Amino acid sequence: MNNSSKCSLNKYQGELIEAELYLTRVPGEGHDDLEAKNIPLDISVSKKNGTSLWFVCTAVPNEIIIDFLYLYLEDGEIAPFIPEIEENIREAFQKYLEIRGIKPSIYNFLSECRSKKKSLEHALWLKNVNKFVEA
């Protein structure tokens, strides 16, 4: 089963903002509820010239936490990675994302998407089991 969903979220002054939501943990599936409330999320902000910033994040209630940040150059190369982002830089990039529409309030939307996708996957699974049994 595909555990991610990718979508274009917004355009901001010629930039394309996309997100990939990972739907791997759901409350009540053997994960502790606090862990399951975390929603892994990748966000990319792409310029017309082909460069982009790629944010590896975790959405939690009332906050988008930036875990890692990558810079993709025009030629597809990845700029050197800095594993630890200083807190003041992390806060500046959180504001950068907020200006582009990625706000902590998106958590509720992402949580709802995760629940709906899980329900659809369950219904598809039941349909496939039914086909198997009836064959």
Secondary structure in CASP SS format (residue, H / E / C, confidence):
PFRMAT SS
TARGET T0000
AUTHOR 0000-0000-0000
METHOD secondary structure of the structure
MODEL  1
M C 1.00
N C 1.00
N C 1.00
S E 1.00
S E 1.00
K E 1.00
C E 1.00
S E 1.00
L E 1.00
N E 1.00
K E 1.00
Y E 1.00
Q C 1.00
G C 1.00
E E 1.00
L E 1.00
I E 1.00
E E 1.00
A E 1.00
E E 1.00
L E 1.00
Y E 1.00
L C 1.00
T C 1.00
R C 1.00
V C 1.00
P C 1.00
G C 1.00
E C 1.00
G C 1.00
H C 1.00
D C 1.00
D H 1.00
L H 1.00
E H 1.00
A H 1.00
K H 1.00
N C 1.00
I E 1.00
P E 1.00
L E 1.00
D E 1.00
I E 1.00
S E 1.00
V E 1.00
S E 1.00
K C 1.00
K C 1.00
N C 1.00
G C 1.00
T C 1.00
S E 1.00
L E 1.00
W E 1.00
F E 1.00
V E 1.00
C E 1.00
T E 1.00
A E 1.00
V E 1.00
P C 1.00
N C 1.00
E E 1.00
I E 1.00
I E 1.00
I E 1.00
D E 1.00
F E 1.00
L E 1.00
Y E 1.00
L E 1.00
Y E 1.00
L C 1.00
E C 1.00
D C 1.00
G C 1.00
E C 1.00
I E 1.00
A C 1.00
P C 1.00
F C 1.00
I C 1.00
P C 1.00
E C 1.00
I C 1.00
E C 1.00
E H 1.00
N H 1.00
I H 1.00
R H 1.00
E H 1.00
A H 1.00
F H 1.00
Q H 1.00
K H 1.00
Y H 1.00
L H 1.00
E H 1.00
I H 1.00
R C 1.00
G C 1.00
I C 1.00
K C 1.00
P C 1.00
S C 1.00
I H 1.00
Y H 1.00
N H 1.00
F H 1.00
L H 1.00
S H 1.00
E H 1.00
C H 1.00
R H 1.00
S H 1.00
K H 1.00
K H 1.00
K H 1.00
S H 1.00
L H 1.00
E H 1.00
H H 1.00
A H 1.00
L H 1.00
W H 1.00
L H 1.00
K H 1.00
N H 1.00
V H 1.00
N H 1.00
K H 1.00
F H 1.00
V H 1.00
E H 1.00
A C 1.00
END
